[in-house]
Amino acid sequence: MRSADHPAADSTPNFEEDLIEASEKLAAARSLDEVVAVLRQTARKVVGADGIAVIIREPGRCFYAVEDAMAPLWAGKRFDENSCISGWAMQNLQTVRIADTTEDPRIPQEAYTPTFVRSLVMVPIGSPRAVAALGAYWADMGHQPRHMVRRLESLARLAGIAIENARLLDQVKNDSRQRSLMVAAGRIGLWSFHIASGELDTSPMCRINFGRDPDQPFSYAELHAAIHPEDRARVEQALASSIATGGDYDIDYRLITPAGEMRWIGIRAQPAYSPEGTPLTLDGLSIDITERKKMEEALQTSAATLEHLVHARTQELVTAQEALRQAQKLDAMGKLTGGVAHDFNNLLAPIIGGLDLLQRRQVGGEREQRIISGALQSADRARTLVQRLLAFARRQPLSPEPVDLAALMAGMRELLLTTLGPQVALVYDVAPGLPLALADHNQVEMALLNLSVNARDAMPDGGLLKLSADARTVGAGHGEVRPGQYIVITVTDTGVGMDAETRERAIEPFYSTKGVGKGTGLGLSMAHGLASQLGGALTIRSAPGKGTVIGLWLPVSKALAAQPAASAPAQVSAMTGVALLVDDEPLVRMSTADMLTELGFEVIEASSGAEALECLRQEGKVDIVITDHLMPGMTGVELARAVARDWPGVPVMLVSGYSDARGIEAGLPLLEKPFRQADLAARLEAVLPQLSLPRPN
């Protein structure tokens, strides 16, 4: 065993030559592998060790990269830097000399015991931060001499410089490789323009971007000529500004390739100057941005299209909301007017019935009869007003049937001529062979008369009124009219016309531009309600000073024309039988009971549906039940169902001043309030022909 600091004779007398040779090799090394190889070849010789190891520092670990020893050590293994002696040396930047590895607490015995190592020197490599370590190991115990340690430290210093150089070279190579990959992946062209000579140096990718052969030269004159004529002035201005100010040459422009293709090119460059400030070169890159521009244009087009669609959809929603608002408004007004009409009819029923009774009985003298006749005429006008209200509310009782509108219009000609007066010329234009319309004959006549009167009033100085009719088929997308087949009656005048506000409010009930006392404001609303209730529509086209065109759209009937009804009898027939009269309004019930009594009926009165059923149970035989429709507790329809169930042979006739198709079932006889005795008798004759008897002379 060697004593401390007194080793055996130096086994490497040429260590200086070895160090010089190692320094030359380390200086020429270009990679970390080359540096490690030099250390492996040299370290064991210059210190006469039984083994050496080169340890590379990794984050938190020590990697034993290579070793040269008399027996295996730890080559290829990694240890925590806090549990190995190389880690301690690198962390503390201190050389470690250990004479006996079995006694030093820093030695991990589990790793060293299986090896030959009994003493060692560990030198850190690198400063100010160690990047590696060089370890020398001996099988004998004892401190290695100072000069031996200095040789190892000298070799470590040379290796530190070589490692840093190798890492810098690797970084440059990696950076260069990354730049090359980025340039290639991004199809970036590199170029340099020599300002004084006008020469242009370009990379192959740059020439490809300009649509050129990558293997052929590309001059600045060719580049300039390729610029799109509309962009050339802008390019020249940007180039001059960059050279003059030293700012970036940053521009996108169009170019025309030799094949005639238009491309977009993106240019980015910076000028370089001599120490005296003379501009030397403009160095930069180019990239083909054609696809990006196409995408931008497509996005702009899509955005414009989307904006247009959004605008159109918004307008549709606004229109739909306005239509909904108008529909809700009209529906609310319809419910209001329908309710008013119902109450008004209940009030008119006893008035008209009473006046009719007084007139038939010739009560009073001539003066009294004139008063009664005038009152009855006013009551009839009130009934007409109520019918118009019900027409607007779409709740007037209609009798839809096949109607020949051409014949209807022809039959109204004389009436219209008289109504319009001499200042208004009347022109008919009815298409031949018109199919029948599904309509209520009387209501259509009233609607045409109202529309004609409105047209006359819109032409105070006279003009032309044209009534035309033709058949039309409407498909989806009309907006105002549902798809289907229609007969359209068009009322056209040359009057003052309507502005937008008037057109919008024209079908509102009681809205009128004629002034106080000159119109009810129900003509258009009645026509609109009539057409809507029949499944048609009313359209208005008008402008101030350009007249008005009203279209009354009535659906085509699929049935044959109804036969003309027989004329009403001049006298009311006498009848016999028992009538059960049901109405919750005492005055209405009293007036109707008087009419029935005069007709020859024995009348049983009831004020509700429940009372009527009790009467049927007690009285036995009843020939007919005459009942109001809208009553508290039980409606007339519900009463009719109960009678049909328990007394199937007893007919039921409804009386109502507020007809609603959703409430009154088809097939039930119906008499509209208010009515005269003749109206009641005619309806009863249709329901109970077997009870009609000739009136005695």
RADAQUI-V999657 format. One record per run of one state. SS is the DSSP state (@ for helix, = for strand, . for the rest). FROM is the first residue (numbers start at 1). TO is the last residue. If there is no record, write none. Layout:
SS	FROM	TO
SS	FROM	TO
This chain:
.	1	2
=	3	3
.	4	5
=	6	6
.	7	14
@	15	28
.	29	31
@	32	47
.	48	50
=	51	58
.	59	60
=	61	69
.	70	77
=	78	80
.	81	84
@	85	92
.	93	95
=	96	98
.	99	108
@	109	112
.	113	118
=	119	125
.	126	131
=	132	138
.	139	145
@	146	185
.	186	187
=	188	194
.	195	199
=	200	202
.	203	203
@	204	209
.	210	219
@	220	226
=	227	227
.	228	228
@	229	245
.	246	248
=	249	256
.	257	261
=	262	273
.	274	278
=	279	288
.	289	289
@	290	360
.	361	365
@	366	392
.	393	400
=	401	403
.	404	404
@	405	411
.	412	412
@	413	420
.	421	423
=	424	430
.	431	436
=	437	439
.	440	440
@	441	457
.	458	462
=	463	474
.	475	483
=	484	493
.	494	499
@	500	505
.	506	522
@	523	533
.	534	536
=	537	542
.	543	547
=	548	556
.	557	573
=	574	575
.	576	576
=	577	582
.	583	585
@	586	599
.	600	600
=	601	606
.	607	608
@	609	619
.	620	623
=	624	628
.	629	635
@	636	646
.	647	650
=	651	656
.	657	668
=	669	672
.	673	676
@	677	687
.	688	688
@	689	691
=	692	693
.	694	697
